[in-house]
Structure formats: C-alpha cells, structure tokens
Amino acid sequence: MGVSFDLFGTLVSADRPDDPARAVASELEARDVPVPEDWATAYGERHVDAPDGAEVPLPAHVSHALASRGIDAPGSVVRRATVAAFDPAVETNPGALEAVTAARERGPVAICSNCSVPELVGRTLVRSAFDRDEFDAIVTSVGCGWRKPSPQIFELTAEKLDVASADLVHVGDDPRTDGGVERVGGTALILENAPLRSIPRRLCERATGTKRSEDANR
C-alpha cells in the first residue's frame, strides 16, 4: 500500500493573497514590468487552450495575460514575480505529523498536490514541521501537467511510489479533487468525514481489512 497526502488544507495551512492579481501586479511593477490598467480582467481571462484537467503554470498564464495587452516581458522576470507573489506563512496542521508517520509504517508516502506556482510546494515544506526526506515522492500539478481529480496525476503518484493504482490511498480535504483517486481504483480518505487525527486509525483499519480479504482468498 502507498499513501499520498494533499498538502494545502490537509497537511498544512498556508495563507494566500486576498487578491492574487494585485499581488502579481505588485511584483511585476517592482521588476519594472508595466501592468495594464485592466490587469484584473486580463488576469481572470483564459489565455492558454489547455486540455480539460491540464495544469497551466501560473507564470505562463501571467506571460500570456501580459501579451494579450501588448506587453512583452522576459519569462524569467515573470516567473520570479509570480513566485514572489505567493510567499506564504505556513502552519503544520494538528495531527499531520502523526498521520504521515502512520502512513510510513504501511509503505511509501507521497505528496500529491494541486499547485500552479513553481517552487511553492518546496518552500511550503521548508516552512512546515516536515522534513523533505519524510516523503518518497512529491507530485505537483505544475510539475506533471495534470490537476486532481484527473487520473493522470494519481497514476503518476502510484508509479513514483512503485505501487499499483488500486493500492494507492490518498488523503485530502476536498472530495471533488482528492476523491479523483477513485477513478484509478484507489481509495480516498476525505477529511470532511473525519479529522486528520483519525488517519492513523483509518489506515490501520484499511490495512487490516486488506489482509483479511487476502486471507479469505487463499
């Protein structure tokens, strides 16, 4: 059995800008990139024709939004501005450390996170109570190109953990996105049904149930 955890809202709480468009604009202006007067509108428009379920990295979206208003900015500058706009204070959620420890007792463990901002997951982990080495794999939507609940991101997570998709248990707080693991035959443990502190018990129950099923088939 492999276990993956959603990051934001599940393992950690991280603040985000109240107005992301304004936050990005401020960082662009700090780097001498002109921002159009209707930036909020441009930021909210769709500029990249991506397949359904695909992730568009936020720096690419910002570059296309600027280009739609006739502004050509270096990609490296846009990337730095976008990353700087999302620089959160992080708190590790109660029960998170215990949940990951319990998961490691059952098999390999991953983070499987929707995040369109490069570097954000790594910086969030550094500011959390976790050690990067506690996770055997970190799969992000910006890294793999697919957002939960798309099956591709869960299939990749299972592959990284070297387990079958049907043996992947995913823990998250959003039934709409995190429940997507069930599309590949995996198991979703959704926190709206029980708190994070219940995860060690729920993992134990699942492992015990799996063993009993295997014994019954012998």
N, C-alpha and C positions, 0 to 999 in steps of 0.2 A: 504494500500500500504506500502510495505517495500522497503527501498533503501539501496543498498550496493555500496561501493566505492572500486575500486582498490587503492592500496597505492602508490607503487613506480611508478613514472612517471605521476601519476594523482593527488593525494593529496600532495605528497612531491617529491622533487628531492634529491636523496642520491647518493653520489659518491660510486664507487665500484673499487676494484683493477684493474689496467690495465692488470695485469697478475695474475688471481686468483690462478693458480697452484703455481706460485712462492710465492705468499703471504701466501698460506697454508704451503708451504715448509719452509718458514722462521719461521713461528710459531711452526711448528713441531720441527725444529732444536733447537729453543730456549727452548724447553722442552726435549731436549736430545733424540729425536726420529730420528734415521738415515733415510735419504731420498735417495732413489736410484738415480743413475746418469741419468736414463731415466725417471725421475719423470713426466716431462711434457707429455710424451707418456702415462705413466700409468694413470695419472690423466684424460687424454682425452678418455681413453677406457671405455667401458661399462662393469661393473663387477657384477651388480645385475640384474637378469632376472625378471623385474617387469612387470605387465600387462600394456598394452597401456593406457597412460593417468595417470598412477600412479606416485606419487612423491617418489623419493628415497632421504631420508635425506642426506645432504652433508656429515656429519660425517660418516655415514655408507658407503657412496661411497669412502671416503678417507681411511677408515679402510680396505675395500676390495682392493683398489688400492695398499696399502702398502703390504697386504697379498699376492697379486699376484706377488710381488717381494721378498717374503720370509721374510717380516718384520712384527713381531707381536708386536703391540703397544696397551697399555691399552685403552679401549674405552673411558674412562673419559678424558684421556690426549688428544686423538684425537678430542674429542668434544670441549674441551677448546681451542685447537689450531685452529680449524675450525671457531669457533665463533669469536675468536680474529682476524682472518684474514679478517673478514668482519665487520669493526667497522667504520661506515660511518659518515661523516659530513652531516647534514640534513638541508634542507631549505623547508619551507612550501610554496607551490606554490600559486601564486596570485589567489584569488577567492576561495581558498579551504575552508576557514573558513565559508564564506558566503554560499557556496554550501551545506556544512554539516548542517548549521543552517536551511537552507530552507528545507532540507530533513527531519529534525527532526520535522518540522511543519506539515509534511504529515504523519508521522508514525515512526516506529522503524528504526534504522540505524545500518549498519554493515560495517566492513571492510572485503573484500574478496580478498585475496592476494596470488599470487604465490610466494613462498619463500621457498627454500630448507634448509635455515640455521636456526637452532633453536635460539630463543631469538631475532632474528634480527628485527622482526616486533615490538615487545615490546620496544626495545631500540630505534628504529626509532621514535616511537610515543613520547617517553620521550623527545627526542631532537627536536621534532616539536612544533608547536604552539597549538597542540591539547591536550586536557585532555582525558585520557583514558575513563573517565566516559561519554564522549560525544557519545560513541558507545555502543549499546546494545549487540553487539556480535562482536567477532573478529575470523574470519575463515581463516586459512592459509593452504596452500597445505602441508606443513611439519607436520601440526597438524592433518589434516583429511586424508592425504594419497592420495589425488587426485589433479591434477593440472587443472586450467582452460585451455581449454574450456570444460573439462569433465563435464557432467551433475551432477555428484555426489556432486561436491563442491558447485554448485549453489543450489541444493536441500537441502543440509545441511544448507546453509546460510538462505534460506527461512524458514526452520524448526526452526532455532535458533531465527529468528525474529517473529515466530508464524504467518506467512502469507503463503498463497498458492504460489506455484512456479510461477503461472501465474500472481501473484500480486507483483512479485519482479522486481524492476527496478535496473539495475546495471550500474554504471558509470565507464568508463575506457578509456584508451588511445589506446588500441590495439584491432582492430576489430577481429583479429584472435583468441585471447584468451578471451577477455571480451565479445565478441559477442556470446560466448557459452551459455550465459543465455537464448538465444532464443531457444535453444534445449529443455528447460524445460517449454517453453511457456512464459517466462519473456520478459522484454523489455530492450534493450541495448541502452544506451546513450553514443555514442562514441565521444571522444573529437577531433578526426581528422575532424569531421564535424562542430564543433563549440567549442569555448573556454570554459574553466571551469567556467568563469564568466556567461556563458549563462545557467548554470544548474538550478539556481532558477527559471528562466522563463520557461525552458523546463519542469521542474517538475510541475509547476503551470498549464501549458498547458495540460499536461497529466492528472492531477487530474481533471481539468475542463472537459476534453473530456470524461473521465471515468464517471463522474457524469451525463453528458448529455446522454451518452449511456444508463446508468441505468434508467434515467427518461424516455427515449424513450421506454423502455421495460416494463414500468408499465401499 
